[in-house]
Amino acid sequence: MIDSNPPLLNHYGALLKNSAEPQKAKSFKGQDNSVVDACELPLIDLNGLKSSNVRERLACTEAICKAASEWGFFQVINHGINPELLRNMREEQMKLFKVPFEKKVTCGLLNNPYRWGTPTATRSNQFSWSEAFHIPLTMISEAACWGEFSTLREAINKFTPAMLEVSRLLAGILAENLGHPTDAVEKLCDASTCFLRLNHYPSCPKSKEEIFGLVPHTDSDFLTILYQDQVGGLQLMKDSKWVAVKPNPDALIVNIGDLFQAWSNDEYKSVEHKVVANDKVERYSIAYFLCPSYTTMISGCKEPSIYRKFTFEEYRHQIQEDVKKIGHKIGLSKFLRKDAYTTIV
């Protein structure tokens, strides 16, 4: 039975009964999901950064910064992560999600980071047809938390340093482009403050116009590095239209998060994106989130700053409150200057 692991259909059905039936899924900014164009994300070969030719190195850094400003998303190839390491990580991820639902809920792995569906959803168009393990990297060293999943721990122990290295490399280039030291973001984010999210999107018997695999959102971190399979389903907002991202087996996907947009004074864009449900095949992805500590103060990297100062903890708390009240986060608009705030709401 398609709904057995986890019981998504039961939860979605209950929401339908409480909703005006059935409503076409829309983004949290109100765009219609049915209008979708195909796109090729900017593809950047990181070998250009190692070139002995100054122009080639400069062209590569300029391409990264341009993509961050114009798209908020890009792909990188020749990123330096061993393909065997990626394959092993995917295999361990798939083994974890094939565990029976009852065990995933009760096994206590890593202090219960398992999530499925959308517990805060009050309407069907706020529901995500997916399950995930959201893993704080501080937990990796605690072997007792992993139980029988020791091989997964070994894979993550190799995977996360490689993802951290790529994220720091890109963050350094983006910071330097703004006139700051390459380690400016690195000083705010270290391995202990970052997260790994293992995602699984089971095949869905519902129309993709009715339900999301993952609801439209922006990421709340500095940078996200995504390793996905070849099923597809990722879409992002570009020029007020949804565009579908074609998977590239050799590339990692990079996207700007809210904190980098705020820190860069809107030079870089944190773009709304989603995953569409697939009625035929399941999908897997792994996201690495470059995050600061919760006490880190975020403000524009130059004056005058568009945003008032706020901590990552304050921002996360506001997001949680928004989701509880209205089903989605409002995002950075609540952290604009006081003199500009009244023009937004």
N, C-alpha and C positions, 0 to 999 in steps of 0.2 A: 504493500500500500504506500503510495507516494508521500503520504503525510505522517508516516510513522516515526521519522527521525530527522528533526524534531516535529512536534504536532502543530505545525504552522497553520494548516487548513482550519483546524478547530478554532484557533485564536482569531484568524481572519474572518471566519464565518460569524463569530460573536460580534466583531466590530461592525460587520455589514448590517446586522440586525439593529445596531444602535445608530446607524448612519442613514442619510438619505440615499437610497440605493439606485444602482451603483453609480458612483461618480467617477468621471475620468480623472486620473491622477494628474495633479499639477505640481509645479515647483512651489517652494515656499514664497517666491516672489510673484506667483500667479501665472507663469508662462505655461502654455499648453504643451503637454508632452508628446503630442502626436506629430508635431513638426520637427523632423529630424533630418539633418544633412550628414553626409559622410565627410570625414576629414582625415588628413595626414598631419599628425602633430609634428612640430619642428623636431627633426632628428639630428642629434648632435653627437659627433664622434669625438670622444674624450681623448683619443690618441693625439688630437691636435694640440692638447695642452703640453705634450711631451716633445713636440716637434722642435728641431734645432732652428727652424725658420721662425723668426720673430713675427712675421706677418701671419703665419698660420696659427701661432699661439694666440695672437691678438684677435684673429677672426673667430676662433673658438670661444674665447671669453665674451666677445661681443654677441655671438649667437646665443649664448646662455642668458645674458642679461636682457637681450631683446625679447626672447621667448618669455622670460619671467614678467616683463612689462606688458607685452602685447597679448599673450595667451594665458599666463599663469600656470601653464602646463608645457612640458616638453619630454622628449624621449632621449635617453643616452645609450650609446653602444660603446663597446670597448671600455667598459667601466671598471675592469680589473677584477671582478668577482668570478671565481672559477665556476664554469657551468656545472661541474659535478657537484659542487657545494649547493647550488640552486636546486638541482634535481633531487638531491638527498633531502633537502629541506621540504620540498614539495611532497615527497613520498611519506615523510614523517607526519606532515600536516594531514594528508589524506587518511593515514592510519588512525590518527586521533579522532577525526570526524566520523569515521565508520564505527566508532564505539557506540553501543546502544544509548539512546537518549537518557534513560534513567540513570545510567552510569555517569554520563557527562554532567548531569545536574548534581549528582550526589558524591562524586569521587573526591571533591575537595582539592583538586589540582590547583596549585598556586593560589590558594585562598579564594577559590571560586571566581575566576575571571570569565566563566562561560556565560554568554548571552545568546538569546534567540528571539526572533520576532522583534517587537517593539513594546515593552511593558508599559510605556507611558502613552501609547496611542489611544485616542478616544474615537477616532474615525478611521475608516478603511484606508484612506489615502495618506495616512500617517504611518502606515505599517510597512516594515521591511521584511521581505521573504528571504531570510538569511539567518545564519548562526555564526558566532565568532568567539574566539578566545582573545581577550584584551589583556596582554601580559606586560606588567611593569618589569623592566629589565633588572631592577634590584632583586627580583626573585630568582633569577637564573642561578645564582651561586648557592642557593639553599637547596641542596640535593634532596633533603627530606620532603620537600613540597611536591616532588615530581613522581613519587611512587613508582608504578610500573612503566612510566613514560620516560625512562632514563635515556633512551636513544633520541627522543625528541629534544631533551635537554642538551645532549651532546651536539645535535645539529644546530640548535639555536646558539649555543656557545661559539660556534664557528661562523654562523650566518650574521649575527648582529654586529660584531666588530667590522666586518666587511661593509655592511650597510652604513655604519657610523662613519667609516672612512670616506665613502662616496658622498654622504650628506655634508660632511665637514668641508670637503673639497669644493662642492658647489656653493655652500653657504659662504665660504671664504671669498670666492670669486664675486658673488653678489654683493657682499659687504664692501669689498675693495672698490667696486664700481661706484659705490655711494660715497667714496672718499674716506673709508674707515679701514683700520687694520684687518688683514685677512682673518685674524682669530677673534674678531669682535663678537660674532655669534657663538663661536666655539667656547668662549669664556662664559656664556650664559647657559650652554647646553652641554652636558656630559653624559656618559653612558648610563649613569645611575638615574637620570631624569627622563630618559626616553622610553618609548613603548613599542611593542610589537603587537600587531593585530593579525591573527590568522582567521581568514574569512572563508566561509563555505556558503554557496548559493544553490540549494537544491532545485531541481527542476520544478516548475510551477504549473499547475493545471489551469491557471487563470490567464486572461489576456494581459499582455504587457501594458496595454492602455489603462487597465484597471488597477494594477498593483506594481509596486517597485521591488526590485531586489534589494536596493538600499535607497532610502528616501533622499531627495535633493538636499545638499548641505555644502558648507565649506569646512575645511579642516581648521582646527583651532591652534595648530602648532606653528613652528617656523617653516619646516620643510617636511614633505612626505615623499618617501621612495617606495614605489609599488612594483612588486614582482607578481605578474598575473599569468594565468594560463592562456591558451589560444581560443577560448570560447567566445570572448568578446562580451559586450554588454555595458562597458563604461561609456558614459556620455558626459559632455561638459557644455557649459553655456558660452557661446562665442557670438558676439554681435547680435545679442538678443535672440539667438536660436540655439536649440540643442543640436550638438554635433556628435556623431558616434565615432569613437576612437578604434581604429583598426589595430588589432594586436600585432606586435612584432616579436617573434620568438627570441631575438637577440638583444632586445632593449629592456631597460627599466624605465618606468614612467616616473617623472618628478613633478610635483606640484607645490606651489606656494601656499603657505598657510596664513591664517589671519594675523598671527603675531608678526610675520615678516612684512605683511602689507602695512600694519600699523608702524612698525619700526622703520620702514623705508619711506614713511610719509606718502603712501600710495604710489610709490614708484613701481613696486611690484604688486601683482594682483592675485588675491585669493579668490578663485573662481568657483562658482556653484557647479557641482557635479553630482552624478547619481549612477546607479547600476540598474539596468532594466532586467526584469525577470525573464527567464527562458523556459519555455514550455516543453523542451525536448531534452536538454542536457544540463548537468550541474556545472558550476563554475567555482574555481578556487583562486584566491589571491592572498598575498601577504604584504602588509603595509608596515613600513618602519617610520615612526613619527619622531622627528627631531624636536624635542621639547626642553624648555628650561625648568628649573625648580619652581614650585608653586609660589615661592616668595619673591621670585624675580620681578623687578619693576620694568614695565614696558612703556616706552615713550618714543616719540619720533627721533630719528637719528640726527636730525638737524632742526634748528629753529627757524621760523615758528613751526611748532608741531601741530599737525592736524588733529591729533588725538591727545586727550588728557592722559596723564600717567595712570597706569593701573597695573596690578599684579596679575600674574597668570592665574593664581588661585581665585582672585576676584572675578576674572573673566569666565573661568570655568563655572563658578557658582552662578553667575548671571545666566549662562547658557542653560544650566540645569533648571533654573527658575522659569526661563522662557519656554522650555520644552514642556514643563509641567502645566503652564498656564495656557499656552496657545498651540502646543504640538510641534513647534520647531524653534530654532534659535533666531533671534533678531540679529545677533552678530555685532560687528564693530560700530554700528550706528549709535549704540548706547554709550560709546566711549569717545565721541566727538567732543571738541571744545565746548564749553558751556555757552559761549556766545553763538555757536553754530548749531547747537542741539535743537533749539526751538524751530529751526528751519527744516529739520528732518522729520520730526514726529507730527 
